[in-house]
Amino acid sequence: MPEPSSCAPQSARVFSAQEKQALYDVIAHRRDVRNEFLPDPIEPATLNRILAAAHAAPSVGLSQPWNFILIRDPGRRAQVKAAFEQANTEAQAMFPAARRSAYGALKLEGIEKAPLNICVTCDRTRGGKVVLGRTHNPNMDLYSTVCAVQNLWLAARAEGVGVGWVSIFNEDDVKPILNLPDHVSIVAYLCVGYVDQLFDGPELAARGWATAADLAEVVLDETWAG
């Protein structure tokens, strides 16, 4: 086991008002991008900064269970798109008949339009059989990987890069396309590319599909119900 570099905390950095506001601005202007991607390839240095931000996410037991699979091959992306289309047809049928037409009009992926796809995976065996922090909650590795996805998303937005999360597919259909072993799970399939136009708020709200909740509606004191 490597020796710790320091056993004492250092002085915490204090961020300026401008730095704090920049963070909140990035969070507020993050969007789930589907159709606004530009065709330009992402500059390698920019992509590396985005991936480094994702890799800096917190992880249970410092296990860092994620991998980032960069997918550019048109043939492979066409296979993923076919898996999406099959699942999307199944999903449309799950909604009440009155909503199926509206569902069908939604653009829910940018698999082929975005210049880059990134599959973020979780290795469920990383760190061994017993991982600090997973002893009583085995799904903490999945939650850690989601933290990496959020870091990636926010860093990308700061770089002028849009991200769209595709969740409509059967994992068993996509894993063989990416040669994933059984012990590795797909956490996020992301469409990634530069953008110069974005919706002013959540696209599903703009299209009348759903309404975003106010903060006051989801904050509780002490217990679920008083």
C-alpha positions in Angstrom: 0.0 0.0 0.0 1.5 3.4 -0.9 2.5 5.8 1.9 0.1 8.7 2.3 1.6 12.0 1.1 0.4 13.9 4.1 -1.6 13.0 7.2 -2.7 16.5 8.0 -5.2 18.7 6.1 -4.0 21.8 4.3 -5.5 25.3 4.4 -8.8 25.2 2.4 -8.8 27.4 -0.7 -11.2 30.3 -0.5 -13.0 31.1 -3.8 -13.7 34.5 -5.0 -17.3 35.8 -5.5 -16.6 35.6 -9.3 -15.4 32.0 -9.1 -18.4 31.0 -7.0 -20.8 32.7 -9.4 -19.2 31.0 -12.4 -19.8 27.6 -10.8 -23.5 28.4 -10.2 -23.8 29.8 -13.7 -22.4 26.6 -15.2 -24.9 24.5 -13.2 -27.8 26.7 -14.1 -27.0 26.6 -17.8 -26.3 22.8 -18.1 -28.6 21.2 -20.6 -29.4 17.7 -21.9 -28.5 18.2 -25.6 -30.1 16.1 -28.3 -30.1 18.0 -31.6 -27.9 21.1 -31.2 -24.5 19.4 -31.8 -22.0 21.0 -34.2 -19.9 18.5 -36.4 -16.5 19.8 -35.3 -14.4 17.3 -33.4 -13.5 18.1 -29.8 -10.0 19.4 -29.4 -7.9 16.8 -27.6 -6.7 19.1 -24.9 -10.3 20.1 -24.2 -11.5 16.5 -24.1 -8.6 15.7 -21.7 -9.7 18.4 -19.3 -13.3 17.2 -19.4 -12.2 13.6 -18.7 -9.8 14.7 -16.0 -12.7 16.6 -14.3 -14.8 13.4 -14.4 -11.9 11.3 -13.1 -11.6 13.8 -10.1 -15.1 12.8 -8.9 -15.5 11.4 -5.4 -15.7 7.6 -5.2 -16.5 5.1 -2.5 -13.3 3.8 -0.9 -11.3 5.7 -3.6 -12.1 2.8 -5.8 -12.7 5.0 -9.0 -14.8 2.2 -10.6 -15.4 4.1 -13.8 -14.1 3.8 -17.3 -14.7 6.2 -20.2 -15.1 4.5 -23.6 -14.7 7.0 -26.5 -16.8 6.0 -29.5 -16.3 7.7 -32.8 -16.7 4.8 -35.3 -19.8 5.4 -37.4 -20.6 1.7 -37.7 -20.5 1.1 -34.0 -22.6 4.2 -33.3 -25.1 2.9 -35.9 -25.4 -0.3 -33.9 -26.0 1.7 -30.7 -28.6 3.8 -32.6 -30.4 0.6 -33.7 -30.5 -0.6 -30.1 -31.9 2.8 -29.1 -34.6 2.7 -31.8 -35.8 -0.7 -30.8 -36.1 0.3 -27.1 -37.6 3.6 -28.0 -40.4 1.9 -29.9 -41.0 -0.2 -26.8 -40.9 2.8 -24.5 -43.5 4.7 -26.7 -46.0 1.9 -26.2 -45.7 2.2 -22.4 -47.2 5.6 -22.3 -51.0 6.3 -22.4 -52.3 6.5 -26.0 -53.0 10.2 -25.6 -49.2 10.9 -25.0 -47.7 8.6 -27.6 -47.9 11.1 -30.4 -46.2 13.7 -28.3 -43.5 11.2 -27.3 -42.8 10.2 -30.9 -42.2 13.9 -31.7 -39.4 14.2 -29.2 -35.8 14.0 -30.2 -34.3 11.8 -27.5 -30.7 11.2 -28.7 -27.9 12.5 -30.7 -25.9 9.3 -31.2 -25.0 9.9 -34.8 -25.2 13.7 -34.9 -22.7 14.2 -32.1 -19.1 13.8 -33.2 -18.3 11.8 -30.1 -20.1 9.3 -27.9 -18.8 8.4 -24.4 -19.9 5.3 -22.6 -19.3 5.7 -18.8 -19.1 2.3 -17.2 -18.8 0.9 -13.6 -16.5 -2.0 -12.9 -18.5 -3.8 -10.1 -15.3 -5.7 -9.0 -12.9 -2.8 -8.8 -11.3 -2.5 -5.3 -11.9 -6.2 -4.5 -14.6 -8.0 -2.6 -14.6 -5.7 0.4 -14.4 -1.9 -0.4 -14.5 0.7 2.3 -17.9 2.3 2.2 -19.5 -0.5 0.2 -19.8 -2.9 3.1 -23.4 -2.1 3.7 -24.5 -0.3 0.5 -23.2 -2.3 -2.5 -24.6 0.3 -5.0 -22.2 3.0 -3.8 -19.9 2.2 -6.8 -22.7 3.1 -9.2 -23.5 6.3 -7.3 -19.8 7.2 -7.5 -19.8 6.7 -11.2 -22.8 9.0 -11.5 -20.7 11.7 -9.7 -18.1 11.3 -12.4 -20.8 11.8 -15.1 -22.0 15.0 -13.4 -18.4 16.3 -13.2 -18.0 15.5 -16.9 -21.2 17.2 -17.8 -20.4 20.4 -15.9 -16.9 20.6 -17.2 -18.1 20.1 -20.7 -20.6 22.9 -20.4 -17.9 25.2 -19.1 -15.9 24.3 -22.3 -18.8 25.0 -24.6 -19.3 21.3 -25.2 -22.8 19.9 -25.0 -23.7 16.5 -23.5 -26.8 14.4 -23.9 -27.5 11.3 -21.8 -29.1 8.4 -23.7 -30.9 6.0 -21.3 -33.4 4.4 -23.6 -31.8 1.0 -24.5 -31.6 -2.5 -23.2 -28.1 -2.8 -21.6 -27.8 -6.4 -22.9 -28.1 -5.1 -26.5 -25.4 -2.5 -26.1 -22.8 -4.4 -24.0 -21.8 -6.7 -26.8 -21.3 -3.8 -29.2 -18.7 -2.4 -26.8 -17.3 -5.8 -25.8 -18.1 -5.2 -22.1 -17.4 -8.1 -19.7 -20.2 -9.3 -17.5 -18.9 -7.5 -14.3 -19.0 -4.1 -16.0 -22.2 -2.1 -16.0 -23.2 0.8 -18.3 -24.0 3.8 -16.1 -24.3 6.5 -18.9 -24.2 6.6 -22.6 -23.4 10.2 -23.6 -23.5 12.1 -26.8 -20.9 14.8 -26.8 -20.0 17.8 -29.1 -19.6 21.5 -29.3 -22.7 23.6 -29.3 -23.5 27.3 -30.0 -27.2 27.2 -29.3 -29.1 25.7 -26.3 -32.6 25.9 -24.9 -33.1 28.5 -22.2 -34.4 25.9 -19.8 -35.0 22.1 -19.8 -36.1 21.1 -23.3 -38.9 18.8 -22.0 -40.4 21.8 -20.2 -40.1 23.9 -23.3 -41.9 21.3 -25.3 -44.7 20.9 -22.7 -43.8 17.4 -21.7 -43.1 18.1 -18.1 -42.7 20.9 -15.6 -39.7 21.5 -13.4 -40.4 21.5 -9.6 -39.6 24.4 -7.4 -36.9 23.8 -4.7 -39.5 24.4 -2.0 -41.4 21.4 -3.2 -38.6 18.9 -2.6 -37.0 20.2 0.7 -38.1 18.5 3.9 -37.2 19.0 7.5 -36.0 16.0 9.7 -38.3 13.3 8.2 -40.4 12.5 5.1 -43.6 13.6 6.7 -44.0 15.8 9.8 
